[in-house]
Amino acid sequence: MGDDLEKVLVTEEQIKARHEELAAEIDADYAGRDLLLVGVLKGAVMVMADLARWLHHPCEMDWMAVSSYGAGTTSSGVVRILKDLDIDIKDRNVLIVEDVIDSGLTLSWLVNNLKSRGPASVEIYTMVRKALAFKVDLAVKYVGFDLPDEFIVGYGLDYAEKYRNLSFIGTLAPHVYNR
């Protein structure tokens, strides 16, 4: 991707090591209990696939797609479900899997929506948290990396639907998004 990338913030090796550490915590936390991973599309595809491979605990997987952006680049404040769960979560232990948490607004809405469905528990796993950008109080149980409030790509994170396939997390060079 040549000149499109400015710097690498988290390497592929660091991502793998952090998944392994967090998966061990999850295995211990959910020992003897069911576990349903709920990935938030599209960004969580890479994160959830890798997390599931590191878990030694049996789990099921399902997906949701939500949007608060519409066609713009800033949140409209109205969250829409674009793809809902296929599995009933009543009395289930749900672990929401995210690629990144920016403001936390959409994720906060999603947590409340899922809790209204009667699960046994709802927790959050994210590969990246931008702590300085949080606009709501959101309890995140499993965090891969706390990163600065920069525009990042790779490992599921995109710019204009590109760069998700990078095996690391980095920043784009300004000439890419200032076109």
N, C-alpha and C positions, 0 to 999 in steps of 0.2 A: 504494500500500500504506500510504499515510498515516502514522498514528501507530505502525505496527508496527516501523518502522525507527528506530534510534537514530542511527547515523552511517555514512557511506560511508568505507571504508578504501582501496579501489582503484577508480578510475573505469574506465568502459568504454574511454576513450582510453588509459589506462595499460596495460590488458590487451592491447589491440590492438598497441601499441608493443612490449610485452615479447614477445608471440608472434612478431612480425616479427624481433626480435633473435635469439631462440632458434631460430627456423626457419632462419635464415641459418647458425647454428652447426651445426645438424643436417645441413643440405645439405652443408656442408664436411666434417663428420665422416663422413658416409656416402657420399661421392662414389665412384662406381664399385662400390658394394655394394648389395645388396637391403636393403629396410627393411620391417618389419612393425610397424605400430602396434597395440598391444593396449590397448584402453580398458577401464577397470574401471567397470562399471555400478553405479549409474545416474549418479553425479556427473560422470563424465568425458565425458559426451555433448557438452556445449558445448565443453569444452576441446579434445577430439580433433577435432571438426568444424572449429573455427577453426584449430587447428594445421595440419591437413591442407591447408587452403586457403592457408596461408602458405608451405608447403613447395614448392620447385621440383623436388624430388627425387621420382621416382616411388615410390609406396609402396602397400602393401596394408593393409587394416584388418580387425581381428577384435575380438571382445568377450568378456570374462569377467565373471561376477558371483560374488563371494565374500562370505561373511558370517561374522562372529564374534560377532554380537550376539543372534541368535535374536529373541525378542519383547521383550527388555529394552533398556535404554539403556546398559548397560555390557557390555564384552566378556566373553564366556564363556571365552575362551582357546582354544576349539576352532573351527578354520576349516573351513567347508564350501564346496564349489564348487556354486553354484546354476546356473551356466551356464558350460560349458567352451568352449574354442576349437573352431572348425570347421576350422581350418587346422593342418596338421602343422608344427611349428616346428623340426624337426631341421635343423641347419646354417643356420638363418635368423638374421638380425640383428633382435632383438626390442627394441622401445622401449615399455615400459609407460607408459601415459598415465593420470595421476591428477588429480583436482581438488584434493585436499588430503591432506597427510600429517600425521596427529596423532601418535599414539604410534609408528607405524611397524611395529607388531607384525604386523598382517595383511599388510601389503605385504612384510615380510621373509619371511613364510611363502610368499607368492605368488612372490617372486623365486626362492626355493629350489625350489619346485614346478616352475617353468618351466625352471630350469637343469637339473633332472633329466631333461628331455625332449631334451637334446642340441642346443640352439641354438648358433649361432656366437658370439652375444653377447646379453646382457640388460642394458639400461640403463633408467633411470627419468626420466620427465618429469613434473613436477607444477606446477600453477599456484600452489599455496600450500603452504608448509612452515611448520609451527609448531615451530620449532627447540627451544624450551624443553620441549616435550612429549615429545620422542623418548625412547623406552625401550630402543631397540636401536641398534647401530651400523649405519647404512644409507647406502650410497653413492648419492646422488642427483645425477645428472649435469647435469640441466637443471631449474632452479628459477625460477619466475616471480617470486614474492614471498615473503620471510620475514615472517610476521606474528606478532603477539603471540598468546598462548594464550587467545583469546577465542572465544566461540561465534559463528561467522560464517555468513552465508547469501548466496545469489546466485551467479550464474555456475556453476550446477550444484550448488551446496551448498544443502542443504535443512534445514528444520525441519518435522517431521511431513509430509514430502513437498511442502511449499509453499516458495515463494521461489526455486526453482531457475532460473526464467525471468528473473530480474533480470539486466540487462546489466552490472552492477557487483558488487563484493563489499562487504558491510557487516555491521553488527551489528544484532541485534534489540533492541527495547526490552524491558526485563525483564517488563513486564506481559504480553507475548505468551507467554513460557514459564513464568511463575509462575501461570498460570490453574489 
